[in-house]
Amino acid sequence: MMRVLVVDDDFMVARIHSAYVERIAGCAVVGVAHNGAQAVALAGELRPDLVLLDVYLPDTSGLDVLRALRTGAPHDPFVLVITAADDPATVTAALHGGATHYLVKPFDARALREQVERVERIRARLSGLDRAGQHDIDTVFGGPHGAATTRLPKGLTEPTAELVERVLRGHDGDLSASECAELAELSRVSARRYLEHFVAVGTATVRLRYGGTGRPERRYRWAG
């Protein structure tokens, strides 16, 4: 469960954002703050995984709150800035302050869900590693290899791509498309499309296994 703290000076907006979050599977709102001091205090008390942070607060700038939350410690929360401020200086300050992303109001529930789910995927990826390979780092920071897995061909979706990736990465040895499909609970055709995409972008390898009659079997292995 990902614990979320909502920070917004407008009580109604905070309620709407909280409702958006509560509809996202695996997420729960653990607190709501309406000013900067309250946000910092609640973050220290509740230790949320993610903070939805407004910039315009009555007692201080949300950018100051961002700096207070993002200290560089391993337990620091992810911070998603949500604000009406659309000037480049504020966007740049949020980026330099360690914001995970920046949403300009107004936005819909889908836009928020996409960013919250992205944080969930980053947390899941990093928490399951003893060491981060370059592909893991590229995926988190949006580097060239990470971009290859997010800019998918038409008809492929990122959640399913990450499901197939987890199956492939978590398996000792290689897998056929049928074996991967069974583990991922997908059709063989769907699994094969994702596997072939990973081969095309260089994050998976494929070998042919010959035996008996008919066409050789394609066996896939994660390259990271």
Summary of the structure (lengths in Angstrom):
residues: 224
radius of gyration: 20.7
end to end distance: 27.6
largest distance: 75.1
contacts: 666
relative contact order: 0.09
helix: 49%
strand: 19%
